[in-house]
Amino acid sequence: MTEPVQLVPNNSLITGTPEEGRQLAVKMARLIIKVTQPDAAVREKLRPIYAESPEMLIAIGKVVAIEFATIAAANNYWR
């Protein structure tokens, strides 16, 4: 049995810097893809399709931006 994926690494959105927050946003976006499609072989098969699609790449960027906005708010925008 596979262990469940921890969607919020270390159970915290708090980061020391905006750069760390951005890295966390990318990681969280990748984790939701893994949860949505748990089969690694299927994800690997689909990668060339979305890698060539401007629309899909823009959508990925939007997911990361939403995650980053959430993390930034949790960090009081690093004030």
TARA-V719280 format. One line per field, one symbol per residue. ss: DSSP state (2 for helix, 1 for strand, 0 for the rest). phi: phi as a letter, one per 40 degrees, with the letter a starting at -180 (. if undefined). burial: # if it has 16 or more other ideal C-beta (glycine too) atoms within 10 Angstrom, else .. A space follows every 10 residues. Layout:
ss=???
phi=???
burial=???
This chain:
ss=0000000022 2000000222 2222222222 2222220002 2222222222 2002222222 2222222222 222202220
phi=.ccccccbdf faccbcadcc cccccccccc ccccccbccd ccdcccdccc cbbdcccccc dccccccccc cccccfffc
burial=.......... ..#.#..... ##.##..##. #......... .......... .........# ..##..##.. ##..#....
